[in-house]
Amino acid sequence: MNPRLTAAATLTLALLLPLPLAATASAAPGPSATATTPVRTQLELPRPTGPLGVGEEVLHLVDRSRVDQWAKAGPRELMVTMYYPARQGTGRPAPYLRVEEARRLLASRELQDVVDPAVVAATRTAGRTDARPLSGTYPLVVLSPGFGVHRATLSSLAEDLTSRGYLVALVDHAYESVGTAFPGGRLPECLACEQAETVGYDKVTDGRAKDVSFLLDRLTGRHPAWRYAGMIDRERIAMAGHSIGGASAASTMAADPRVKAGVDMDGSLMTPPASDDRPFLLLGAAETTPGHEPSWDANWSRFGGWKRWITFTGSGHFTFSDYPALGDQLGLPDPDYPLSGARSVELTRRYVGAFLDLHLKGRPQPVLDGPRPDAPEVLFHTP
């Protein structure tokens, strides 16, 4: 078992953003920088690189055919942010988090008196609610976040893909994150964080595979749950995820042939991937190299189609999320992982986007052929 995926380690990593914010409070000069004065600043996600506007709509989906495996009662529930190409300038700014979601996140680390939850919640995004959708059909990418982590942590990647002509379904899996809001003001506890180490982390990835199959049923069935479901090109669907969300991409592909391509961003594989010719990208942190990630070593040969194993020098487990970019805005880079936040976002967007452009849009991507002088941090591995 990769220690990155233990409940304790994941929860600590999941809260890396509040820790730099807290450090700002203690390090900033002047009488206002006391341990009991909330930090106030403005955070902003990196702007998307594509030409299209980014629309957002949140769905609450309930799978009444399954009892939630963590709560042991009630149906399985998902919160999904649907991103779609939209007309620039339409709609209104979409929130990053609700204040109560941010407060719960901070309270779990006893930082609620140091960091104003509104600062985290008010992070500026490119997404717009009620934005006017563009006409046409687009490939769909399902994104699944890390264990214990809110889906908003993958917003930078979701927004960029949307701006480049993709639909994105960013999924929160009930009882598997800290502080995710559900209808009725509910913020379920991360019950999976308490149980997974005992029952096995494959229960998480196998459960998420069922979640995604249910999601695809609800998006592409006869009576779709989303009003813009007609924008989905049902023949071009991929899945990507961070940490255990990336492992879940492999599990989902093994269970559902509708998913044509997959990306695992630094997640230990919990169940064997499908042995077929569908393309798969393993995108790892600096230490996730051959000989140092047993689950990738063991399963590499099972990926029978196009495949790459790529790592970023100087990167850490959360390089592929929003956290490094937001931390850098506060002047607090992580000394253990010198790859900057801006570069982390740029490289993640470049290589995930290139993979999807190649395999969902059929556009040649030389960036995936090997090392390049403009990206010396990017290493290609052949186990």
SEBA-49129 format. One line per 2 residues: number of its first residue (from 1); their letters; for each residue x, y, z of C-alpha. Coordinates in pm, whole numbers, plus 50000, padded with zeros to 5 digits. Example, Ala and Ser with C-alpha at 12.3 -4.5 7.8 and 13.67 -1.06 7.14 Angstrom:
! SEBA-49129
1	AS	51230:49550:50780  51367:49894:50714
//
This chain:
! SEBA-49129
1	MN	50000:50000:50000  50138:50338:49899
3	PR	50154:50551:50217  50020:50849:50021
5	LT	49683:50681:50024  49646:50607:50392
7	AA	49367:50799:50559  49594:51000:50784
9	AT	49841:51095:50511  49571:51185:50264
11	LT	49388:51409:50507  49711:51589:50587
13	LA	49789:51641:50220  49433:51743:50151
15	LL	49481:52042:50377  49807:52173:50239
17	LP	49642:52497:50129  49524:52605:50476
19	LP	49871:52535:50618  50045:52796:50398
21	LA	49762:53035:50472  49822:52985:50842
23	AT	50194:53045:50791  50112:53375:50626
25	AS	49930:53483:50938  50226:53411:51165
27	AA	50494:53545:50929  50337:53867:50803
29	PG	50467:54183:50974  50267:54414:51192
31	PS	50016:54376:51473  49750:54237:51244
33	AT	49950:53916:51194  49854:53750:51520
35	AT	49759:53385:51548  49400:53484:51610
37	TP	49361:53727:51320  49213:53565:51008
39	VR	49422:53595:50692  49257:53808:50424
41	TQ	49381:53807:50065  49247:53733:49716
43	LE	49325:53401:49554  49272:53326:49185
45	LP	49303:53015:48971  49530:53042:48665
47	RP	49335:53156:48362  49237:52888:48109
49	TG	49447:52871:47794  49171:52799:47542
51	PL	48952:53046:47352  48613:52930:47479
53	GV	48412:53052:47777  48355:52818:48070
55	GE	48004:52743:48192  47927:52555:48515
57	EV	47626:52377:48654  47606:52161:48969
59	LH	47407:51838:48971  47299:51622:49264
61	LV	47255:51262:49150  47109:50977:49355
63	DR	47162:50611:49267  46870:50437:49434
65	SR	46988:50097:49312  47280:50103:49559
67	VD	47307:50145:49934  47601:50367:50023
69	QW	47886:50136:50125  48027:50380:50382
71	AK	47710:50505:50552  47556:50154:50536
73	AG	47220:50322:50482  47051:50537:50221
75	PR	47123:50548:49847  47455:50638:49693
77	EL	47482:51012:49615  47710:51221:49396
79	MV	47771:51593:49361  47886:51677:49008
81	TM	48002:52005:48860  47936:52000:48486
83	YY	48164:52229:48286  48068:52317:47929
85	PA	48197:52545:47650  48003:52869:47673
87	RQ	47976:53212:47519  48230:53451:47665
89	GT	48087:53710:47902  47757:53535:47970
91	GR	47640:53414:48310  47779:53519:48645
93	PA	48095:53420:48837  48085:53069:48983
95	PY	48201:53013:49342  48506:52801:49420
97	LR	48368:52665:49748  48085:52749:49980
99	VE	48199:52925:50295  48072:52638:50508
101	EA	48269:52387:50301  48585:52591:50354
103	RR	48505:52630:50724  48471:52253:50767
105	LL	48800:52200:50591  48975:52450:50816
107	AS	48808:52328:51135  48938:51976:51076
109	RE	49288:52128:51119  49190:52371:51396
111	LQ	49269:52667:51168  48927:52829:51164
113	DV	49052:53113:51389  49362:53174:51175
115	VD	49229:53158:50821  48906:53327:50719
117	PA	48705:53055:50538  48569:53324:50307
119	VV	48921:53371:50165  48939:53013:50045
121	AA	48575:53005:49935  48613:53328:49736
123	TR	48899:53206:49514  48833:53355:49171
125	TA	48759:53109:48894  48691:53134:48522
127	GR	48366:52939:48552  48030:53111:48502
129	TD	47694:52984:48620  47399:53018:48381
131	AR	47641:53087:48095  47498:53036:47746
133	PL	47628:52708:47599  47793:52696:47260
135	SG	47630:52484:46993  47774:52149:46887
137	TY	47885:51827:47053  48203:51778:47252
139	PL	48407:51496:47409  48332:51429:47776
141	VV	48601:51395:48044  48511:51265:48391
143	LS	48742:51394:48667  48767:51226:49008
145	PG	48956:51392:49298  49192:51248:49558
147	FG	49080:51061:49868  48935:51292:50132
149	VH	48962:51589:49894  48688:51817:49760
151	RA	48630:51806:49385  48711:52179:49361
153	TL	49081:52091:49391  49082:51996:49020
155	SS	48912:52315:48901  49216:52454:48717
157	LA	49236:52145:48498  48859:52127:48447
159	ED	48836:52491:48339  49127:52461:48097
161	LT	48990:52150:47929  48653:52319:47890
163	SR	48809:52628:47733  48971:52396:47477
165	GY	48648:52228:47371  48567:51955:47623
167	LV	48277:51884:47854  48395:51797:48204
169	AL	48208:51614:48479  48392:51685:48806
171	VD	48264:51439:49066  48243:51435:49447
173	HA	48174:51087:49584  47961:51089:49901
175	YE	48138:51023:50233  48480:51030:50065
177	SV	48576:51395:50119  48598:51655:50394
179	GT	48328:51920:50387  48143:51858:50061
181	AF	47799:52019:50069  47493:51820:49966
183	PG	47135:51945:49933  46957:52038:50253
185	GR	47269:52188:50407  47426:51847:50468
187	LP	47804:51816:50492  47862:51441:50533
189	EC	48166:51322:50725  48444:51140:50541
191	LA	48336:50796:50659  48557:50631:50399
193	CE	48858:50798:50563  48777:50600:50876
195	QA	48693:50270:50709  48900:50225:50394
197	ET	49222:50115:50557  49032:49833:50727
199	VG	48817:49715:50436  49071:49788:50162
201	YD	49124:50082:49929  49002:49875:49637
203	KV	48656:49933:49784  48706:50301:49707
205	TD	48818:50254:49346  48561:49983:49271
207	GR	48289:50200:49425  48395:50500:49219
209	AK	48387:50287:48905  48021:50215:48982
211	DV	47966:50585:49050  48102:50679:48709
213	SF	47900:50416:48526  47589:50549:48699
215	LL	47691:50904:48607  47730:50810:48242
217	DR	47392:50638:48248  47233:50956:48384
219	LT	47411:51180:48134  47360:50974:47820
221	GR	47040:50777:47885  46693:50837:47741
223	HP	46602:51084:48014  46929:51263:48098
225	AW	46977:51438:48430  47152:51738:48272
227	RY	46974:51992:48055  47272:52023:47818
229	AG	47330:51650:47778  47279:51687:47403
231	MI	47626:51845:47389  47789:51511:47483
233	DR	47958:51307:47212  47886:50960:47351
235	ER	48160:50798:47144  48433:51018:47292
237	IA	48446:50973:47670  48758:50966:47889
239	MA	48832:50969:48261  49115:51124:48459
241	GH	49176:51159:48830  49420:51257:49100
243	SI	49555:51008:49355  49288:50750:49427
245	GG	49074:50929:49167  49339:50838:48910
247	AS	49342:50478:49028  48964:50488:48986
249	AA	49009:50584:48621  49179:50249:48563
251	ST	48913:50065:48765  48637:50237:48571
253	MA	48788:50146:48236  48811:49783:48348
255	AD	48438:49789:48425  48293:50018:48158
257	PR	48389:50007:47789  48229:50347:47728
259	VK	48541:50510:47874  48784:50517:47583
261	AG	49096:50660:47750  49229:50721:48101
263	VD	49475:50931:48302  49608:50848:48648
265	MD	49774:51145:48818  49994:50996:49091
267	GS	49751:50735:49222  49851:50382:49329
269	LM	49652:50127:49128  49424:49926:49356
271	TP	49272:49680:49109  49415:49540:48782
273	PA	49343:49763:48483  49178:49632:48169
275	SD	49406:49430:47941  49305:49588:47612
277	DR	49423:49849:47363  49261:50158:47513
279	PF	49520:50433:47577  49634:50522:47927
281	LL	49861:50789:48073  50044:50746:48404
283	LG	50143:51096:48520  50345:51090:48840
285	AA	50524:51305:49094  50903:51314:49101
287	ET	50942:51000:49313  50683:50796:49121
289	TP	50943:50637:48896  50996:50274:48793
291	GH	51109:50076:49093  50947:50319:49336
293	EP	50574:50270:49263  50506:49893:49290
295	SW	50149:49910:49160  50257:50088:48842
297	DA	50547:49848:48793  50320:49546:48838
299	NW	50048:49668:48603  50248:49842:48330
301	SR	50238:49539:48100  49858:49516:48132
303	FG	49813:49843:47946  49807:49692:47598
305	GW	49751:50001:47387  49916:50343:47362
307	KR	50071:50424:47702  50314:50664:47865
309	WI	50475:50688:48210  50572:51050:48271
311	TF	50696:51231:48582  50773:51595:48662
313	TG	51103:51673:48833  51057:51872:49153
315	SG	50691:51780:49187  50491:51638:49478
317	HF	50173:51441:49517  49950:51750:49501
319	TF	50133:51908:49207  49842:51806:48982
321	SD	49582:51996:49186  49511:52366:49248
323	YP	49703:52381:49576  50056:52471:49454
325	AL	49930:52760:49242  49726:52905:49527
327	GD	50011:52861:49773  50253:53041:49544
329	QL	50022:53342:49528  50085:53378:49898
331	GL	50463:53366:49853  50485:53028:50023
333	PD	50626:52766:49787  50683:52422:49938
335	PD	51063:52379:49983  51031:52003:49944
337	YP	50882:52038:49594  51052:52323:49406
339	LS	50837:52301:49092  50643:52627:49103
341	GA	50267:52639:49125  50235:52814:48790
343	RS	50458:52556:48623  50271:52272:48795
345	VE	49943:52390:48647  50100:52458:48307
347	LT	50257:52113:48274  49954:51927:48408
349	RR	49727:52107:48163  49973:52056:47876
351	YV	50019:51681:47912  49667:51585:48014
353	GA	49527:51808:47741  49766:51666:47480
355	FL	49671:51310:47573  49302:51388:47535
357	DL	49352:51584:47213  49537:51286:47067
359	HL	49298:51013:47172  48960:51187:47172
361	KG	49014:51437:46890  49272:51257:46678
363	RP	49513:51550:46674  49886:51460:46660
365	QP	50072:51562:46976  50453:51562:46939
367	VL	50479:51669:47305  50392:51310:47398
369	DG	50669:51155:47187  50951:51218:47435
371	PR	51163:51479:47616  51160:51837:47490
373	PD	51400:52128:47551  51112:52355:47655
375	AP	51009:52110:47930  51328:51983:48098
377	EV	51128:51886:48409  50931:51624:48215
379	LF	51078:51273:48220  50957:50976:48014
381	HT	51004:50628:48159  51010:50283:48001
383	P	51004:50014:48275
//
